[in-house]
Amino acid sequence: VPLLFRIEAPCAGNGRPLPGKGTKSRDSGGRSLRAGGWAATLVLAAFLLTACVSEATNKACAKQNCVGGINPEKAGFLVVAPDRGYAGNQKTRMAFKALNDKYNAELLFATDERMRPYLKEALKNLNRRNAKQIIVLPLFLSTSHPGLAMFRSMLLEEAGSEDTIYARAFGGSYLSVEMFADRLREIDLGDNPIIIAGYGATTKESQTLMQRDVHRIAEQSMESAGKKNLVITYIWPGGKHDETREAQEKAAWDWIKKNAKHPKNGTRLLLPFHLGTELDGMMNFNAALGYRKPEGLQLIDYKDNEVDFTTLWMQREANRYLATSVGIVFNAHGSDFHWNQTMRDAVADLAKDIPIEFAFSMADPDDLRKAVKRLEKRGVGAIVIVRVFGMQTSFRHATERLIGLDIDAPELCLPDDGNSMRMPDPPPERLRTTSLVVTEGGLGDSPLFAKALYERAIELSSAPSDDTVILVAHGKGSDEANEQWLKVLESLSRQINELSDGKFKTIQYQTWQEDWEDKRGTRINAVKQMVKETQAGNGTAIIIPARTTGEGPTKKFLGEMNYKSGSGFAPHPLFSKWVKQQMEIGIETLKQTRHVWYPALDQTQKGKL
């Protein structure tokens, strides 16, 4: 269809004509035409394109690489944000545009009772565009903000609660932490103590609750930026200007004067962090702090990165509730071309149905970022980083932090057991993505892994009743961490014995501790002794490396001894099955993040999906 006309319709700028309304189109000369003819053909073309996208999503779900959720055509997003005045509201509108261009969405600024007709109109528009499920995206740093409380009460009166879901507030997302951390990374704070200046409280109670939320974000941001400064947080009053507000502002400035100097660490720095008043470049909360601050108190300026992060947050929270296709980032250690290609080939059949991108590294943040971006370009909205390493804890802590899960859903994270590599200081920036990302994996004592190793052993053994299977693994340097590897090998040995119905004479295990010269000698001698004892009993030692792929250093360490050596997990049909299993586990984890609610949200909404 020649794209000669642009369809115009009363649809709030989101490209979706309203049913029953007359539409117009314009030709390239600007002449207005009644919708029909070419324009009607374009409407049909747009419908067919939408149908193709929906069909693609349905096919992905049929192949089970989809996070089930609301049909995007049935969802209506209602973004509610604090009223900040012209300049501040323009930033919100800029962030909203990307969401509105893609989905059925409305934007509302929380003011007072005068907001009610705008809320009614927004709900009317969403429903007119076939929204069956309203999802509220609260653009607030704290869910205790009075503006959000007022909006929620009004929405309950106008729409009830049955068709409304509250998404995670901006302040509950790791993106709010990264927004502030980005500012901190460019500032030399020295060792000065910091006052974080927030905005928007109207009562003592809301001030206390907002300070709790903003202070948490501030502390997490300081850690993310590698800053060690002492931090205190104060929330300035918002709301209408009256005697109460004047008294609150006087109390705020009295507090600032009193706390401008730390009793031990000297003068504090004043650092704004808020979504507060910004009428223009001169009339805004930051400017007010500048000209009213006590002498000697330094106000810190920073880059304005708000729109970048709030844009990402809106689209990411929208994706959280929608049906979307899932892709895999295959994260394995990596080596030369042949090692890497073995891994690629091992999942080649799986990659025919599921988008897979590779990141061959020890969870290198840049490699993982690039792989995520490649999947996004392929239209993937949810991603499982499958960690193809020996232990389930391998690089998990660092990866969970990189994807923001430590902030978004800390209860879904495993504690750091010290089995991961040390985090750099400062830690790397978290992902900037609209996709939902989780991580699964680490072979551990997976039954699929155990079965594959059993098949390796039984294939090599000509007389199982005389032969001894010896599982060997990489191991760790510290005795405590290495003990965790030995426990995994014990479990794998037990499973192999059960799978073989006890056919093998014995099944033994040991780690090499191969990267630690002062320890591996003892481990090598222990394996050699196992081989000698097997030979003395007229059996054959079957060395099976409990590795992701390859033989490892067996030949190097055992030399010319008489034994048979197998290879690791990949390539094997059960390996690709394991990778798919990790994706399926990841899909369930992604669903769980829908039930992780920021504490102040109404708990009656919990579990709706």
N, C-alpha and C positions, 0 to 999 in steps of 0.2 A: 504494500500500500504506500503510495507516495505521501510523504509527511509534509503536506502543503498547508495544513491548517493547525491552529492551536485551539483546543477546546477550552472554552471559558464557562465556568458554572459557579453558582453560589455555594462553594464548598470549603470556605475558610482557607483557601490557598493550598489544600493538600491534594489537588488533582483528582478528587472523586466527585463527580457530578451528583447532585442531590436528586433523588427520585421525584418525578412529577414536576420538576422545574424546567422552564425553558432555558436552553443553552445557546450560546453564540460562539461563532468561530470567526477568526480574522484571516484574510489571505495575506500574502507577503506585503501588499500595499496598504494594509491597515483597514481594508473595507470590511465592515461587519456583515456577516451572513447568518441567516437563520439556520440552526442545526438541522441537518438533513443532507442527503446526497453524500458528498465526500466526508462531511463531519460525522454522519451516522456510520459510515464505513470505518472511520477511525475509532469510534466508540466500540464497534464490533472488534476491531483489531486489539484495542486495549483489553477488552474482555477476554479474548483468546490468549493474550500474553499472560494475564493474571491466571487463567485456567492452566496454562503450561507450567507456571511457577508452582501452583498448588499441586498439579500432577507430579511434578518433580519431588516435592516434599512428601507426597503420599507414597511415591515409589521408594524413597529413602526409608520411610517408616515401615513399609512393607518388608524391607530387607533388614529391619531391626537395627539400623544405625541412625535412630532418631530419638530425640528426647520428646516424648509426648507432652502435649500441653494444649493451650487454646489455639484454635484455628486463627491465624492472623487476620483473616477477613471478618471474624466475629469479635475481635478484641477492640476495646475503646480505651485509650490512655488519657488520663486527666492529670496533667502536671500542675501542681500547686506550689507556688513560690511566695516568699515574702515580698510585700510591696516596698520597693527601695527607691522609688522615684524614677525619673526618666532614664538617666544613664545606667543605673543598676538594672532596671527592667529591660532595657535594650540588650544587655548581656544575656539575660534569661531568654529573651526572644531569639537571639542568635543561636543559643544552644538548642532551643526547642525546634528550630527550623529543620534540622536533619531528621528528627523523630517525626515531625509532621509531614515531611516529604515522603516518608516511607509507610506510615501507619495512620489509622484513624485516631487523631489526637486533638486535644484542646488544652489551652493554657489559661490558668486562672491565677490572679494575684490576690493573696489573702489580705484583706483590708479590715472591713467591719461589716455591719448589717447591710451596707450599701452594695456589698458583693453579691447578695442573694440573686438578683435578676441575672447577673452574669453567670452564676452557677447554673441557674435554670436553663439559660440559653446554651451553655456548654453541654449539659446533659441531653438537651433536645437535639443538638447537632450530632452528638455521638450516636444516639439512638436512631436518628434519621439515616445515618450511614451504616445501619445494621449492626451496631455493637450489642452483643449479647452478654458481654462480661466487661465491667468497668474495672480498670486497674489504675489506682492512684499512685503517682510518682511524686513523693514529697521532697521538694528541693530545699531542704532545711538541714543545717548542721546538727540540730538537736530536735528530737521529736517532742521535747517539752516546750518548744517555741509557742508562745501564746497564739500566734497567727495560725499555726497548724491545728491547735486545739479548737479554735473557733471554727475553722473550716470543717473539721471532722464532725463537730456538732451540727453544723448547718447541712452538711451532706447527708447525715443520718436522717434529718428531718425531711429532706427533699427526695432522697432516693432509697432510704432504708439501708440495711446492711447485707441483704441476701445477694445482691449482684455487685458487690464492691469488694475488691481486694486491695490492701495497702502493701505496696512494694517497700523494700528497704529504703529508708531515708538516705539522702546523700551522705549525711554524717555517719551512717552505719556502713558505708562502703569504703573499701581500701583506697578508692580513688580520691576521697577527701583527704586521706592521710598523705597520699602521694602529691596532691596539689600543694599542700602546705610544705611538705618535705622538699619539693622542687624549689620553692622560694628560699628555704633555709640553706639549701646546698650552695646557693650563690652569695650568701651573706657570711661575712667574717664576724662571728659573735664573740670571739675571744673566749674568756672564761666568765663573762658578765652574766649575772642572773637576769632572767627574762620575765616581763609581765606580758601575758597574752591578753589582748583587748578584744573581747567579743561584744555582741550587740543584740538587743531585742527583748530583754526581759521586761515585764510589766509589774511583777510582784516579787516579793522576797522568795516565795516558793519557786517560781519559774526561774529566777536568777540562780538559785542553788542547783536546780536540776540541769539547767543549761550549762552552768560552770562545770558540772561533773562531765557532761558529754564533750564539751569543747576541750576541756583539760585532757581527757583521754586521747582525743585526736592529736592534740599538741604534743603529748608525751610520745605517742607512737611516731609522729612525724620527726621529732628530735632524734629518736633512735634510728629511724630510716635514713636520716641525713648524716648520721654519725656525730651528732652534737651531744655534749655532756652537760650542758648548762642547766642550772636550777630553774624551774618554771613554776610560776603561779598564774592563775587565770582569773580574770574579772569580767563580768558581763555588764555592759552599760545598758541603761534603760532605753526602751523603745516605746512605741505606742503614741497616742495623741499628746500634744503639748498642752499641759494644764498644770495646776499647782502640784499635783502628785508627781508628775514627771519632773518638774523643776526641783522638787525636794530630792528625788532619786538621783538626779544629775549632780546636785550639790554633794550628796553622800558619796557618789562615785569619785568626784574630784578630791574630796577630803581624804578618801581612801588612798588615792594615787599619791597625794602629797605625803601621806604618812608612810607609804611603802616604797617611795621612790628610791630609797637607799636600803640595801641589804645590810644587816648589822655586821656581817663579817666580809662579804664579798664585794662591797662597793656599790656604785650606782647601777641600777637596773636599766635594761633596754626595753623600750615599749614597742611591741610587735603586734600589729592588728591582724586578726583572723576572724572574719565574719562575712555574712551576706547582708550587710546593713545599708543604711541610707547612702545613696549616691545620686543626688539630683543632677549634678554636672561635675566638671573638673574642679570646681572651687567649693561648691556646696555639697560636702560629703563628710562621712564620719571620720575618715582618715585625716582630712584637712582640719576638722574640729579638734582632733587629738593633737595635731601639730601646733595650733596656735593657743591651746589652753593648757598644755602640759606644763608642769613645774619646771623651773630653770634647772638645767643640769641633766634632766631626764631626756635621753636620746630616742627619738622616734625613728624606727627603722623602715625604710622604703623597700619595696620588693617588686619583682616583675608581676604583671597582671596575667595570670595563666588560667583564670577562672573558666572562661568559655571553653577552652580545650577540654578540661576535665568534666565539666557539667554536661557537655555534649556527649562524651563517652559514657557517662553514668546513665543518662536517659536511655540511650540505645541498649546499653548492657542490661539494665533492669527490665526493659521491654523484652529482650531476648529470654530472660529468665523464665517468663511465664508462657512463652509461645512454643508451639511445635516447631522444632528446627532440626536440621540434619547434624550429624556428629562426625567428626574426623579424629584421626589419631596422629599425635606426634610420637614417633618411634624414637625413643632416646636410649641409645646403647653406647657402650664405651668407645667403640670405633678403633680402627687400626689402619692397615694399608688397604689398597683397592680391593684385594681378594677377600679380606675379612669382612669389609663393609658390604661387598657384593653378595657374599654368602647370606648376610642378614636380609638384604633387599630381596633376594630370590626366595628366602624362606617365607616371606609374606606376600609374594607376588600375586597369588590367587586371591588372597584376602583383599588386596588393593584393587581388584577389579570391581568390588562392590562397595568398598569403604575408602574414602579419601585418606591417604596416608602420606605424611611428610616425615623425612628423616632428620635427626639431629644427632650425629655421631660425636659425642663428647661426654665428659663427666658432668652432665647437667650445666654446661656453660650457658649463662644467661643470654648472651647474644645469639648463640645458636638456637636456643629454644624460642627466643623472640622471632627470629627470622622464619622458623618453621611454622609458628602460629600465624604470622602474616601471610605465608604462602597458602595456608588452609583458608584463611579469611577471603583471599582473592578467589578461591574456588567455591565460595558461597556457603562455607560452613559457619554455623552460629554457635556450636558447642564443641569443645575439644577435650579429649582425654590424653594427657601426656603419659604414655606407657613407659615406665622406667624398666629397661631390660638389663637388670643387674642381678647379682647373686642374692643379695639380702633384700627383704621387703623394706627395711629402713634405709637402704642405700639412697642417698641424695633426696630422701623424701622431705626432710625438714627444710632444706634449702629450696626445693621446688615448690612446696606449699607456700613458703614465704614469697617467692617470686610471683606466683599467680594470685597473691592476696588472700588466700584461704585462711591464713593465720589471723586475719582481721574480720573477714566476712563470715567465717564459720569456724572459729577456733576449736569448737567441740568435735569437729570432724577431722581434726589434725592429730597425728601421733606426736607424743612428746619426743623431744630430741634425746636419743639414748646415747649420744656420743659416738655413734657408728658412722656419722656423716663427716665429710671434710669440714674443716673449720671455715666459718663464714668470714669473708673479707670485711675489713673495717675501713671506711663505711661500707655497709652492705649494698648490693646492686639495686638499682631502681626496679620497682615492681612493673609488671606488664602494663602497657597502655593499650587496652583492647576493648572492643564492644562484645567480644565473644565471652561465653562462660567457659572457664577452664578448670579442670580438676586433674589430679594425678593419681595413678594406680600403678601397681607393679612391684617389681622385685620378685625373683623366682621363689625364694624361701624354700619351704617344703611342700610346694604345690603338688597335689596328687597327679596332675598332668605331667609335671617335671619328673616325678618319681616313676611314673609308668614309662616315660620315654627312656629313662636311664636303665630301667629293668629290661626293656627291649634291646638296648645296646648290649647289655651284659649277656642275655640269653643267646643273642646272635653270635657272640664270640666264644661261648662255652661249648665244648664238645662233651664234657662229662661234669655237669653241674654238681653232682654229689661229691666230687673230688675237688672242685674248684672254689676258690675264694674270690669274692668280689670286694674290691677295695675302692671306696669312693674317696676322691681327693678334691680339695677346693682351695681357693686362693688364700683365705684367712685374713686376719687383721694383725696389726702390730701389737696392740695392747692385749694382755692376757684376758682381760674382762670382755673386750669386744670379740676376741678370737673364740672365747667360750660360747658366744652366741652362734657362731658358725658351726661349732662342734655339735650344738644342740640341733641345728637344722640338719646336719649330716646324720645324726642319730635317728631323727624322724624319717628321713629319706630311706635309710637302711632298713628300718622297720617296715616301711611300706613296700619296699622291694622284696623283702622276705615274705610278706603276705601275698604279694602278686605271684611269687614263684612257688607258693605252697611249700616253702621250706626246702626247695630243691638244692640250693647251693649249700656247700659245706659250711661256710661262714660268710658273713658280710661285715666288713670292717671299714673304718673311715679315719681320715686324718686331714688336717689342713697343711698346706706347704708353708704358710707365712712367707711367701716367696719374695716379697719386697723388703724383707728385714733380715739382712745378712747375719746379724747376731743371733737370730732365732731359727732361721730355716734349716740350719744344719741338723739340729735335734729332730726336726720334723721329717727331714729326708731320711735320716737313719731309722726312724720309726717305721716308715713305709718300706724301706729296704728289708727290715727285719720281718715284716709281714710277708713279703715276697719269698724270702728264704724259708720261712716256716711252711708256706704253701708248697714249695718245691720239695721240702723234706717229706711231706705227706703224699708225694707223687701227684700233686694237683697243679693246676695252672692259676697264676694270679691274674685276675681280670681287672685292669685299672680303668675305672670309669670316672672321667673328670666331671664333677658337678659344676659345670660352667655354662655360660650362655651359648657358646659355640667353641669349636676347636678342641685341641688336645692339651693345651697349656704346656707347662715345662716338664712333663713326665719324662720324655726321652733325655732331656738335658740333665735331670736330677738322678735318674736311675741307670743311665749309661747302657751297658751291654747285658744287663741282667735279663733273665728269661721270664717274660710276661707277655700278655696281650693287652693292647691299649685301645680304648674306644674314644669316642668324641662326645662333646657336650650336647646341649639341647637342640640347637638349630644346626642344619635344617632337619625338620621332622614334622609330620602332619600334626602332631600334638602341640608343636610350638606355635603354629599359626592359630590353632584352637585356643591356646593360652592367651595369645595377644587379643583375640576377639573377646575372650572371657573378661580380660581386664577392661576392655571398652564397655562391656555390659555392666560391670561393677561400677565403672565411672558414670554411666548413665544414671544408675540408681543414686549415686552420690550427688550428681547434678540435681536430681529431683529433690533430694533432701535439703539443698540450699534454699528451696522455696519455703521451707518451714522454719528457717532460721530468722527469727524476728528481732528487730532492735528492741531493747527492753521496754521502752515506754509505749510501744504500740499496743493497741487493744488486743488482748490475747484471745478474744472471741473470734478474731479473724484467722487464728492459727489453724492450719490443717485444712483449709478450704480446698486446696488442690490435692 
